[in-house]
């Protein structure tokens, strides 16, 4: 079923909070509008509470990009939830105290507008990559000053990205002030395009929700429920994806922490998952081999080489992480990972993929090629990767590196067997008891047993 369409003023989002409140724990809103009319008029409405998936969002964007303007403007905010519109927006046309006066006027006056209150947040995160593939151009990060210097052409496609911050403070007024400042930026940028008479299609969304309820239902690898109140929560960002020449990803990678150390320790998690720039240059994928390259501004480069092979014994193809390569300028190291394997239609997950012996090293130093691997350390926490049979931005079922018989299960089995042995021995002793065939009568003569001498 298609995602919900709402051709209404932005202030009407207040009415939508109740049906979407239970589903917005891991969703972000996506607002679309265009200077050209009738882009989404043929799309049907959907039931309340529907969450738009990446495939459905792609269908709406395909309709706009195929018939609408080729100049696309993406306003990408750090955090945003539909509750922000209801908490800080105008109510039923009253915009005096609204944090979004420009945005509300734009949505009401645009020839085409579309509001998707609940979109899977990982789908919003791949929007820059998706639009880049569809338009065939590299994204250009701009602000209002650089936009004045640009000369856009109606016939030449362009992808402009405007980064918008969100309040780091937990205060209500601080959040409202930042949202109001972002609204002013949106108004100024669109005024510039309107003054130059450039047709455009614009989107507003966020990298992650600003308000997450306690019912966190999105887990990348289904790692299980946290039982302790002090447990570390799952980081809120989607998997890193590489599309290649396809419209949708062919490699997915996720981790909660990536640490590389040689002379010093470098933490690369934020640079991998939270930066909007493309760091996967040099990667490739096909049906039998895949290579994921992570390029960092610090000069470090991590390469995962995977291969898929058919195994007649199991009657199915399996993939293996053949090597992990680390580069830092002219210095490089190679690690083998023969234990990182799974059926090709699965993903692979492990709590620790590390070269440290304390974590049961799955990365084995390769000293045969002369690389100085002994000086390098690589630790990836909550490692999950899939490079074959990827059908969406979500991982397939995960083959976990943890054995079925964990230490806890072994302790339970040994304790149970011990109690079963004690019970069996006790029953055997009870069943071996024999009663006497004659008894002494305390009121009668005692029993005398004659003895033959």
C-alpha positions in Angstrom: 0.0 0.0 0.0 1.3 3.5 -0.8 2.4 5.9 1.8 0.0 8.6 3.1 -0.4 11.8 1.2 -1.6 15.0 2.9 -2.2 18.1 0.7 -2.9 20.3 3.6 -1.3 23.2 5.4 1.7 22.3 7.6 -0.1 23.5 10.7 -2.6 20.7 10.2 0.1 18.3 11.4 -1.2 18.9 14.9 -4.1 16.6 14.1 -1.8 13.9 12.9 0.1 13.5 16.1 -2.3 11.1 17.8 -2.4 8.4 15.0 1.3 8.7 14.4 2.5 9.1 18.0 3.0 5.4 18.6 5.0 5.0 15.4 7.3 8.0 15.5 9.9 6.5 17.8 12.2 5.8 14.8 10.7 7.8 12.0 11.3 11.3 10.6 9.0 13.5 8.6 9.7 14.3 4.9 8.2 17.4 3.4 8.3 17.9 -0.4 7.1 20.8 -2.5 7.7 22.1 -6.0 7.3 25.1 -8.2 5.5 22.9 -10.7 1.9 21.6 -10.1 0.3 18.2 -10.1 3.4 16.2 -9.3 1.7 14.0 -6.7 -2.0 14.5 -7.4 -2.4 11.0 -8.8 -1.0 9.3 -5.7 -3.7 7.6 -3.5 -4.0 8.2 0.2 -3.3 5.5 2.8 -4.5 4.4 6.2 -3.5 6.3 9.3 -0.4 5.2 11.1 1.3 4.0 7.9 5.1 4.3 7.9 6.7 5.1 4.5 9.5 2.7 3.5 12.5 3.4 1.4 10.9 1.8 -1.7 7.7 3.8 -1.3 9.6 7.0 -0.8 11.6 6.2 -4.0 8.3 5.9 -5.9 7.2 9.4 -4.9 10.6 10.8 -5.8 10.7 9.1 -9.1 7.3 10.7 -10.0 8.7 14.1 -9.1 12.1 13.7 -10.8 10.7 12.2 -14.0 8.1 15.0 -14.7 9.2 17.9 -12.4 12.1 20.3 -12.3 15.6 18.9 -12.5 16.9 21.4 -9.9 16.5 19.6 -6.5 17.1 21.3 -3.2 17.5 19.1 -0.1 17.2 20.8 3.3 18.8 18.2 5.6 18.4 18.9 9.3 20.4 17.1 12.0 17.3 16.1 14.0 13.6 16.5 13.4 10.4 14.8 14.4 6.8 15.5 13.5 6.2 16.5 17.2 8.5 19.6 16.5 5.8 20.9 14.1 3.0 20.4 16.6 5.0 21.8 19.6 6.4 24.9 17.8 4.2 25.4 14.8 1.1 27.5 14.3 -2.2 26.0 15.1 -5.0 26.2 12.5 -3.6 29.2 10.7 -2.3 31.1 13.7 1.3 31.8 12.8 2.1 34.6 15.2 4.0 32.3 17.6 5.1 29.7 15.1 8.7 28.7 14.5 7.9 27.8 10.9 6.1 30.8 9.3 8.1 30.6 6.1 7.7 26.8 5.7 4.0 27.0 6.5 3.4 29.7 3.8 5.5 27.7 1.3 3.5 24.5 1.9 0.2 26.4 1.5 1.2 28.3 -1.6 3.2 25.8 -3.5 1.6 24.3 -6.7 2.6 20.8 -5.4 3.2 19.8 -1.8 3.5 16.5 0.0 3.8 15.8 3.7 4.9 12.3 4.9 4.8 12.5 8.7 6.4 9.0 9.3 9.2 7.9 7.0 11.7 5.2 8.0 14.7 7.3 9.1 17.2 5.1 7.3 15.3 5.9 4.1 15.8 9.6 4.7 19.5 9.1 5.4 20.1 7.7 1.9 18.3 10.5 0.2 21.6 12.3 -0.9 22.9 9.0 -2.4 19.6 8.2 -4.0 19.2 11.7 -5.6 22.8 11.6 -6.7 22.2 8.4 -8.6 18.9 9.5 -10.1 20.1 13.0 -11.2 23.5 11.8 -12.3 25.3 14.7 -10.6 27.4 15.1 -7.5 25.7 17.0 -4.6 26.8 20.5 -3.9 26.7 21.7 -0.3 25.6 25.3 -0.2 24.4 28.1 2.0 22.6 31.3 1.2 25.8 33.2 0.4 27.2 30.6 -2.0 23.7 30.2 -3.6 23.9 33.8 -4.8 27.1 33.0 -6.7 25.6 30.0 -8.5 24.1 30.2 -11.9 21.6 27.4 -12.2 20.3 26.2 -15.6 16.8 24.9 -16.0 17.9 22.2 -18.5 20.9 21.0 -16.5 20.1 18.9 -13.4 21.6 20.0 -10.1 21.5 18.7 -6.5 21.9 21.3 -3.8 22.1 20.3 -0.1 21.6 22.8 2.7 22.7 21.6 6.2 20.5 22.7 9.0 21.5 22.3 12.7 19.3 21.3 15.7 19.6 22.6 19.3 22.1 20.7 21.4 20.5 22.1 24.5 17.6 20.3 26.1 15.7 23.6 26.7 12.4 24.1 24.9 13.2 27.7 24.0 16.7 26.8 22.6 15.1 24.2 20.3 12.4 26.7 19.1 15.0 29.4 18.4 17.1 27.0 16.3 14.1 25.8 14.4 13.0 29.4 13.8 16.5 30.2 12.5 16.4 27.2 10.2 13.0 28.4 8.9 14.6 31.7 8.1 17.3 30.0 6.1 14.7 28.0 4.1 12.8 31.2 3.4 16.0 33.1 2.2 17.2 30.3 0.0 13.8 29.9 -1.7 13.4 33.6 -2.1 16.7 33.6 -4.0 15.5 30.8 -6.3 12.2 32.6 -6.9 13.9 35.9 -7.7 16.0 34.2 -10.4 12.9 32.4 -11.8 14.5 28.9 -11.4 12.0 26.0 -11.2 12.8 23.6 -8.4 11.7 20.7 -6.2 12.6 20.9 -2.6 12.7 18.4 0.3 13.0 18.9 4.1 13.9 15.9 6.3 16.4 14.9 9.0 19.2 12.4 9.7 17.4 11.1 12.8 14.4 11.9 15.0 14.7 14.5 17.6 12.3 12.8 19.9 12.6 9.1 20.5 10.2 7.2 22.7 11.2 4.4 25.0 9.8 1.8 22.7 12.8 1.6 20.4 11.7 -0.9 17.9 14.5 -0.5 15.4 17.6 -2.7 15.9 20.0 -3.3 13.1 20.9 -6.8 13.8 18.2 -7.9 16.3 20.7 -8.0 19.1 18.0 -8.7 21.7 16.4 -6.8 24.6 18.6 -5.0 27.1 17.9 -6.4 30.5 20.0 -4.0 32.6 19.1 -0.4 33.1 22.7 0.6 32.7 23.1 -1.1 29.4 24.5 1.0 26.6 21.6 2.0 24.1 21.9 1.1 20.5 23.3 4.2 18.6 20.7 5.9 16.5 22.0 5.9 12.9 21.3 3.7 9.9 23.7 1.3 8.2 26.3 2.6 5.8 25.3 1.6 2.3 27.0 1.5 -1.1 24.9 1.5 -4.2 27.4 1.1 -7.0 25.6 1.4 -10.3 22.3 0.3 -8.8 19.4 2.4 -7.5 19.5 0.6 -4.2 22.3 -0.6 -2.0 24.4 -3.7 -2.7 26.6 -3.5 0.4 25.4 -2.7 4.0 27.7 -2.1 6.9 26.9 -1.2 10.5 28.8 -1.0 13.8 28.4 0.8 17.1 32.1 1.6 17.4 35.2 1.5 15.1 38.6 2.0 16.7 42.0 1.8 14.9 45.2 2.1 16.7 48.9 2.0 15.7 50.9 4.8 17.3 47.7 6.3 18.6 44.1 5.3 19.0 41.6 6.8 16.5 37.8 6.4 16.9 36.1 6.5 13.5 32.5 5.8 14.3 31.2 9.3 13.7 33.2 9.8 10.6 31.8 6.6 9.2 28.1 6.9 9.9 27.3 10.5 10.9 29.1 12.4 8.1 27.0 13.2 5.0 30.0 13.0 2.6 30.5 9.9 0.6 33.4 7.9 2.0 32.9 4.7 0.0 34.8 5.8 -3.1 36.7 2.8 -4.6 34.1 0.2 -3.5 32.5 -2.3 -5.9 30.1 -5.2 -5.8 28.8 -8.0 -8.0 27.3 -11.5 -7.6 30.6 -13.2 -6.6 32.8 -10.5 -5.0 32.5 -7.2 -3.1 34.9 -4.6 -1.8 33.9 -2.0 0.7 36.3 0.9 1.0 36.1 3.5 3.8 38.1 6.6 3.2 38.7 9.1 6.0 39.9 12.6 6.1 42.6 11.6 8.6 44.3 9.6 5.8 43.2 6.2 7.2 41.6 3.8 4.8 39.8 0.5 5.7 39.0 -2.1 3.0 36.8 -5.1 3.5 37.2 -7.8 0.8 34.4 -10.3 0.5 33.7 -13.2 -1.8 30.8 -15.5 -2.4 31.3 -19.2 -3.4 29.1 -22.2 -4.0 29.6 -25.1 -1.6 28.1 -28.4 -2.9 28.1 -30.0 0.6 25.7 -27.4 2.0 24.0 -26.9 -1.4 24.1 -23.1 -1.1 26.5 -20.2 -1.6 28.4 -18.8 1.4 30.2 -15.5 1.6 33.5 -15.0 3.5 35.4 -11.9 4.6 38.7 -12.7 3.0 40.8 -9.8 4.2 40.6 -6.5 6.0 43.2 -4.0 4.8 44.3 -0.9 6.7 46.2 1.9 5.1 47.7 5.1 6.6 49.7 6.7 3.9 52.4 4.3 2.8 52.0 2.1 5.9 49.5 -0.8 5.6 48.5 -3.9 7.4 46.5 -7.0 6.4 44.2 -9.1 8.6 42.6 -12.4 7.6 39.1 -13.2 8.8 38.3 -16.8 7.9 35.7 -17.1 10.7 33.6 -14.2 9.3 31.3 -16.2 7.0 27.6 -16.8 6.5 25.2 -18.0 3.9 25.1 -15.5 1.0 21.4 -14.6 1.6 22.2 -13.8 5.3 24.1 -11.0 6.9 26.9 -11.6 9.4 26.9 -10.1 12.9 29.4 -10.4 15.8 29.6 -8.5 19.0 33.4 -8.0 18.5 35.4 -8.3 15.3 38.9 -7.5 16.6 42.5 -8.3 16.4 42.8 -8.1 20.2 43.1 -11.5 22.0 40.8 -10.3 24.8 37.9 -10.4 22.3 38.7 -13.8 20.8 40.4 -12.4 17.7 38.5 -12.9 14.5 41.0 -10.8 12.7 44.2 -12.8 12.3 47.5 -10.9 11.5 48.9 -11.8 8.2 52.7 -11.6 8.5 53.5 -13.5 5.3 53.1 -10.5 3.1 55.6 -8.4 5.1 53.0 -5.9 6.3 53.6 -4.5 9.8 50.4 -5.8 11.2 51.9 -6.4 14.6 51.8 -2.6 15.2 48.1 -2.2 14.2 45.0 -2.9 16.2 41.4 -2.9 14.9 38.3 -3.4 16.9 34.8 -3.1 15.6 31.9 -3.5 18.1 28.5 -4.8 17.0 29.9 -5.6 13.6 27.4 -6.4 10.9 27.9 -6.6 7.2 26.0 -7.9 4.1 27.3 -7.7 0.5 25.2 -10.2 -1.4 21.4 -10.6 -2.0 20.7 -7.1 -0.5 17.1 -6.2 -1.3 16.7 -2.9 0.7 18.5 -0.8 3.3 17.6 -3.4 6.0 19.9 -6.3 6.8 18.7 -9.8 6.1 18.6 -12.4 8.9 21.9 -12.3 10.8 24.2 -15.3 11.2 25.8 -14.6 14.5 29.4 -15.5 15.5 28.3 -16.5 19.0 28.0 -20.3 19.4 24.6 -21.8 20.3 26.1 -23.2 23.6 27.1 -20.0 25.4 28.8 -20.1 28.8 25.4 -19.5 30.5 23.8 -22.4 28.7 26.7 -24.7 29.6 26.4 -23.7 33.3 22.7 -24.4 33.2 23.2 -27.8 31.5 26.0 -28.9 33.9 23.9 -27.8 36.9 20.8 -29.6 35.6 22.8 -32.8 34.9 24.2 -32.7 38.4 20.8 -32.5 40.0 19.4 -35.2 37.7 22.3 -37.5 38.8 21.6 -36.8 42.5 17.9 -37.4 42.0 18.6 -40.7 40.1 21.0 -41.9 42.7 18.5 -41.1 45.5 15.7 -42.9 43.7 18.0 -45.9 43.2 18.8 -46.0 46.9 15.2 -45.8 47.9 14.2 -48.5 45.5 17.0 -50.8 46.9 15.6 -50.7 50.4 14.2 -54.1 51.6 11.8 -54.6 54.5 12.2 -57.4 57.1 10.0 -60.4 56.8 9.7 -60.8 60.6 9.4 -58.2 63.3 9.9 -58.1 67.1 6.7 -57.9 69.2 7.5 -55.7 72.3 4.5 -57.3 74.2 5.3 -60.9 73.4 8.3 -63.1 73.9 11.4 -62.1 72.0 12.3 -64.0 69.0 15.1 -66.4 69.6 17.1 -67.8 66.8 18.6 -71.1 67.6 22.2 -71.5 66.7 23.7 -74.8 65.7 27.0 -75.5 67.3 
